[in-house]
Amino acid sequence: MGIHYDYKSTKSAKLMEKQAKREKKLAEKKAKRLAKEGSKKETKIESLDTSKPITLDFLTNPNKE
């Protein structure tokens, strides 16, 4: 009978520890994701000039300007 008494008395504390661990893990994932997105947003996206025609050389040139 002592095992059951011990389980019930510590159940709420274990649940709170589990919840805190879960929240900490989610916060770390969110911080990691935001850091990753932040580095992507810093890159500058250049749009193509609509007045120039798109050529095969433009598409395949590895040394773009």
JODA-V240552 format. One line per field, one symbol per residue. phi: phi as a letter, one per 30 degrees, with the letter a starting at -180 (. if undefined). A space follows every 10 residues. Layout:
# JODA-V240552
phi: ???
This chain:
# JODA-V240552
phi: .ddddddddc dddddddddd dddddddddd dddddddddd ddddccdddd dcddcddddc ddcdd
